[in-house]
């Protein structure tokens, strides 16, 4: 059985427009939190739709959306982590015989 009481604070019962507490939870505060999250979720859906439209526009202008997404992901990664990932990728590709371990640069070819 749930006990319902109207409280001004933890020790004092009052009547009128005080917060209704059920099992120690402030109903008004909980309602406010849930409404804020609902609004943020709606904003998130709207932003996702806006982003989708931008990608559609980019594709319509001849850009590769997959490449744009890759660029956006890479920009979120810290420089040191990105360098580490790229070094590991090159090591794996070399192990598979798909990439020479050391790339010759234009300057190396000229020497």
LUMBA-686925 format. One record per residue (C-alpha): residue number from 1; residue in three letters; x, y, z. Coordinates in steps of 0.001 Angstrom, whole numbers. Layout:
<sites>
nr:NUM&rest:ALA&x:X&y:Y&z:Z .
...
</sites>
This chain:
<sites>
nr:1&rest:UNK&x:0&y:0&z:0 .
nr:2&rest:UNK&x:1366&y:3447&z:-981 .
nr:3&rest:UNK&x:1166&y:6157&z:1632 .
nr:4&rest:UNK&x:303&y:9551&z:177 .
nr:5&rest:UNK&x:948&y:12706&z:2157 .
nr:6&rest:UNK&x:1242&y:16412&z:1512 .
nr:7&rest:UNK&x:4442&y:17829&z:2950 .
nr:8&rest:UNK&x:6088&y:21223&z:3233 .
nr:9&rest:UNK&x:9335&y:19574&z:4289 .
nr:10&rest:UNK&x:10273&y:16168&z:5665 .
nr:11&rest:UNK&x:8799&y:16802&z:9107 .
nr:12&rest:UNK&x:5835&y:19109&z:8585 .
nr:13&rest:UNK&x:2458&y:18256&z:7023 .
nr:14&rest:UNK&x:536&y:21128&z:5420 .
nr:15&rest:UNK&x:-2480&y:21612&z:3229 .
nr:16&rest:UNK&x:-2932&y:23609&z:40 .
nr:17&rest:UNK&x:-434&y:23716&z:-2843 .
nr:18&rest:UNK&x:2464&y:21908&z:-1181 .
nr:19&rest:UNK&x:4361&y:19179&z:-2990 .
nr:20&rest:UNK&x:2689&y:15790&z:-2957 .
nr:21&rest:UNK&x:5097&y:13046&z:-1910 .
nr:22&rest:UNK&x:4607&y:9361&z:-2540 .
nr:23&rest:UNK&x:7120&y:7026&z:-984 .
nr:24&rest:UNK&x:9511&y:9963&z:-436 .
nr:25&rest:UNK&x:9435&y:11142&z:-4085 .
nr:26&rest:UNK&x:8420&y:14719&z:-4876 .
nr:27&rest:UNK&x:5850&y:14407&z:-7668 .
nr:28&rest:UNK&x:6252&y:17967&z:-8984 .
nr:29&rest:UNK&x:10025&y:17666&z:-9196 .
nr:30&rest:UNK&x:9778&y:14304&z:-10958 .
nr:31&rest:UNK&x:7217&y:15691&z:-13406 .
nr:32&rest:UNK&x:9515&y:18644&z:-14192 .
nr:33&rest:UNK&x:12468&y:16344&z:-14835 .
nr:34&rest:UNK&x:10425&y:14107&z:-17135 .
nr:35&rest:UNK&x:9044&y:17101&z:-19054 .
nr:36&rest:UNK&x:12575&y:18506&z:-19525 .
nr:37&rest:UNK&x:13822&y:15183&z:-20873 .
nr:38&rest:UNK&x:10787&y:14998&z:-23195 .
nr:39&rest:UNK&x:11596&y:18460&z:-24581 .
nr:40&rest:UNK&x:15259&y:17556&z:-25056 .
nr:41&rest:UNK&x:14305&y:14314&z:-26838 .
nr:42&rest:UNK&x:12079&y:16321&z:-29190 .
nr:43&rest:UNK&x:14932&y:18755&z:-29868 .
nr:44&rest:UNK&x:17221&y:15793&z:-30531 .
nr:45&rest:UNK&x:14742&y:14358&z:-33066 .
nr:46&rest:UNK&x:14514&y:17747&z:-34786 .
nr:47&rest:UNK&x:18304&y:18069&z:-34925 .
nr:48&rest:UNK&x:18611&y:14545&z:-36332 .
nr:49&rest:UNK&x:16146&y:15488&z:-39070 .
nr:50&rest:UNK&x:18127&y:18671&z:-39816 .
nr:51&rest:UNK&x:21361&y:16677&z:-40060 .
nr:52&rest:UNK&x:19674&y:14185&z:-42380 .
nr:53&rest:UNK&x:18616&y:17075&z:-44630 .
nr:54&rest:UNK&x:22190&y:18416&z:-44731 .
nr:55&rest:UNK&x:23493&y:14990&z:-45775 .
nr:56&rest:UNK&x:20795&y:14774&z:-48450 .
nr:57&rest:UNK&x:21871&y:18199&z:-49713 .
nr:58&rest:UNK&x:25530&y:17140&z:-49715 .
nr:59&rest:UNK&x:24690&y:13994&z:-51687 .
nr:60&rest:UNK&x:22656&y:16073&z:-54138 .
nr:61&rest:UNK&x:25713&y:18265&z:-54675 .
nr:62&rest:UNK&x:27840&y:15243&z:-55528 .
nr:63&rest:UNK&x:29613&y:14697&z:-52220 .
nr:64&rest:UNK&x:30146&y:11221&z:-50763 .
nr:65&rest:UNK&x:28143&y:11135&z:-47534 .
nr:66&rest:UNK&x:30088&y:8139&z:-46215 .
nr:67&rest:UNK&x:33334&y:10102&z:-46528 .
nr:68&rest:UNK&x:31799&y:13139&z:-44819 .
nr:69&rest:UNK&x:30677&y:10925&z:-41915 .
nr:70&rest:UNK&x:34216&y:9513&z:-41667 .
nr:71&rest:UNK&x:35656&y:13033&z:-41505 .
nr:72&rest:UNK&x:33190&y:13984&z:-38768 .
nr:73&rest:UNK&x:34106&y:10876&z:-36732 .
nr:74&rest:UNK&x:37823&y:11560&z:-37118 .
nr:75&rest:UNK&x:37416&y:15160&z:-35961 .
nr:76&rest:UNK&x:35965&y:13916&z:-32648 .
nr:77&rest:UNK&x:38976&y:11712&z:-31921 .
nr:78&rest:UNK&x:41977&y:13199&z:-30101 .
nr:79&rest:UNK&x:45080&y:13598&z:-32233 .
nr:80&rest:UNK&x:47214&y:11073&z:-30307 .
nr:81&rest:UNK&x:44517&y:8410&z:-30457 .
nr:82&rest:UNK&x:44008&y:9008&z:-34175 .
nr:83&rest:UNK&x:47740&y:8649&z:-34839 .
nr:84&rest:UNK&x:47796&y:5434&z:-32812 .
nr:85&rest:UNK&x:44843&y:4007&z:-34754 .
nr:86&rest:UNK&x:46412&y:4913&z:-38090 .
nr:87&rest:UNK&x:49743&y:3329&z:-37091 .
nr:88&rest:UNK&x:47969&y:151&z:-36041 .
nr:89&rest:UNK&x:45978&y:106&z:-39284 .
nr:90&rest:UNK&x:49195&y:422&z:-41315 .
nr:91&rest:UNK&x:50799&y:-2382&z:-39288 .
nr:92&rest:UNK&x:47842&y:-4682&z:-39958 .
nr:93&rest:UNK&x:47776&y:-3811&z:-43660 .
nr:94&rest:UNK&x:51512&y:-4514&z:-43878 .
nr:95&rest:UNK&x:50987&y:-7880&z:-42148 .
nr:96&rest:UNK&x:48390&y:-8718&z:-44792 .
nr:97&rest:UNK&x:50796&y:-7729&z:-47553 .
nr:98&rest:UNK&x:48572&y:-4876&z:-48650 .
nr:99&rest:UNK&x:50912&y:-2026&z:-47733 .
nr:100&rest:UNK&x:54683&y:-1603&z:-47629 .
nr:101&rest:UNK&x:55877&y:-878&z:-44081 .
nr:102&rest:UNK&x:57687&y:2298&z:-45118 .
nr:103&rest:UNK&x:56155&y:4535&z:-47741 .
nr:104&rest:UNK&x:58476&y:6243&z:-50167 .
nr:105&rest:UNK&x:57792&y:9926&z:-50382 .
nr:106&rest:UNK&x:58395&y:12178&z:-53324 .
nr:107&rest:UNK&x:61502&y:13551&z:-51543 .
nr:108&rest:UNK&x:62872&y:10005&z:-51034 .
nr:109&rest:UNK&x:62464&y:9258&z:-54738 .
nr:110&rest:UNK&x:64407&y:12381&z:-55683 .
nr:111&rest:UNK&x:67460&y:11449&z:-53537 .
</sites>
